[in-house]
């Protein structure tokens, strides 16, 4: 019985972690290419549809953030991912 309760507790914990990680679409922050609903003025005509590229910015916490964008069929950009590079040894 203890094993069943332990297994259920672990399963619920892992489910909560996955649900917290997949919190929905990534929202642009100040510095993002698509912040404020704006798209770049120039169309990315040479880039293949569906291709991705990255953009490095400083986020609202003053840390480096690397954003990944995807080029849609209408040549607009969709922000699909943001990774933060936390610097624990920055003592400024």
N, C-alpha and C positions, 0 to 999 in steps of 0.2 A: 504494500500500500504506500509506503514511503517513497518507493521508486516511482510510482505512478504520479504522486503529487510533485515530486522533484522534476519529472519529465514535463508535466503540465506547466510548472512555473518557468522552466527554461524555454519552453515553446512560446509562452505568452511574452516573455522578455524579448526573445528574438523577433517576434511579430511586431512588437512595439517599436523596436529599433528600425525595422524596415519601413514601417509606416511613418516614422518620424523623418527618415531619410528621404522618402519620396513625398515631399510636401507640396508638389505641384510645379507649375512652370516657374522658371527663374525670372525674377523681375529686374529690370534695369535699374542701376543706381547711378548717381552723378558720376560722370566720366565714361559711362558705357556709350557705345556708338548709337544705340537706339533709345537712350534716355529721353523721357518726355514724349515718347511716341514718334520721334523723328527717325527718318531713314536717311542714309547718305544721299547727297544731291546727285552724285554721279552713279550711274548704274554699273554694276560689275559685269560687263558684257563678255569678258574673256574667261571668267571663271566658270567652270562647269556647274550646272544645276545640281544641288545636293552636296557640293563640296563644302568643307569647313575650313575655318581659319581662326586664329586666336588673337586676342587683344589684351595687352597688359595695362592695368590701371592701378591706382591707389584707391582702396575702398574707404568706406566711411569710418573705419577704425584706424586708418593710417597704415594699413598693411597692403602688401602686393596682392593683387587679385588677377588671375588669368581667366578671361572669358572666352568661350568657344561659340562661334556663330555658324549657322548653316545658311547657304544661299538657296532661297525658295525658287520655284518655277517662274514667278513674276519678278524675279531679281531683287526681292526684298530680303531682309536679314531677320533671322530668328535667333535669339539668344537661347542656347540649349544647355549651357553649363557654366558654372563659375567655381573655380578652385582658389582657395585662399592659401597663401604661403605665410604661415605664422612664423615670425622671427622671435624666438624666446630669449635670444641673447642680445637684443638691441636695448642698450641702456641709455639711449639719448633722452 
